[in-house]
Amino acid sequence: MDWRGRAEARVEACPDGPLGVAVSGGGDSLALLMALVDWATPRGRTVHATTVDHGLRPESAAEAAEVARICAELGLSHRMLTWTERPEVGNLQAAAREARYRLLANWARWEGLGVVFVGHTRNDLAETLLMRIARGSGLDGLAAMAPEFVRDGITFVRPLLHASRADLREDLTARGIPWTDDPSNADLRFGRVRARQALEHLAPLGLTVERLAETAERLAAAREALSRTTEDLMRRRVRWDAAGMVVLDTTGWRAVPEDLRFRLVKRVFALFNCDGYAPRQQAVAEIDRLAGHGATHVAQGVIARACADTLRFYREPAAGADAAVSDGMCDMRWHIIGPPARIGALGEAGLSGVDWRQTGFAREALLTTPALHTAGAAPRSLLLAPPDGYSVSLRYSVPPPMTR
């Protein structure tokens, strides 16, 4: 099956409803737009397009306007999204990438889209592999990017991972459609540009785009197998309760291969932090060494405390106290249903008014559970004593009760 057939199959697998596509005006995303229209329109699927203008180049606004013109000719809706909150310091490219997905997700929700297509290609797989090798990444970093992923509640789909840039430009040329080449794609200050140029010199050695992309895909298959094993360990060794305390059974811990131990610890952190970022490897290794030694370690606002045959994880009180409420979520873990109000952590003041010892929950976990904060009164627990009209639950389901 050629790249068109694979891409069309990916589109057909999407749930019913309108489809979104991110279009920069470059060859990859513009070819994706044209192909998506070819496949979706005959099937009665509506396509919505958008362009993110990061404002990093003077030409970007004109390029976005050109995309809008093309969409108008195709009879498609198009919206330009502008990034206005650029950081003064730090990695500007990384910040732009994060902002891009945040803006796309907000746009998708506004338009009622469940799926947004993005134009990553075979070349992106090869370039990313080279860049990750240079950074000394492990298996997870070297594995190919996923055909689809979820960011901020929106599913992003990469239907062109079996197409090369040459394939897509050939398609646009045949249609008589010009595209814009971003000047930054020739700027050697960027690692991806250097990787792109290195591929030209590696091809005679057999390290072609296709060979590197195939390698990345094989590594992705290995990562998937390890992920399945980790989930099995999760079911057998990890339990948590409705207050959010997570307990990892460390019986025979050292008999478990180190890589799986580290993956399991990272998987536990994912219960607390749904932003997709795991603790640094050094922090995971330190937590791993805690097992059986009765010490504690703090990472990403989570405290890991070692007991005899368990590692216990709970939100750090300081982190929980600063938890923000957004779209009915508190501390990224709690679904809050109820009238608008000031919601925060229960804390010592709220816990003192609750007979928490009868609940079966750990004191450390209860301190950071959501509570209603009212002027002149102690915080009232939404978990243990919810006021009328309020309910609270963890964003992840609670397995069978833990053995205490």
Order of alpha helices (4+ residues) and beta strands (2+ residues): alpha-beta-alpha-beta-alpha-beta-alpha-beta-alpha-alpha-beta-beta-alpha-alpha-alpha-beta-beta-alpha-alpha-beta-beta-beta-alpha-beta-beta-beta-beta-alpha-alpha-beta-beta-beta
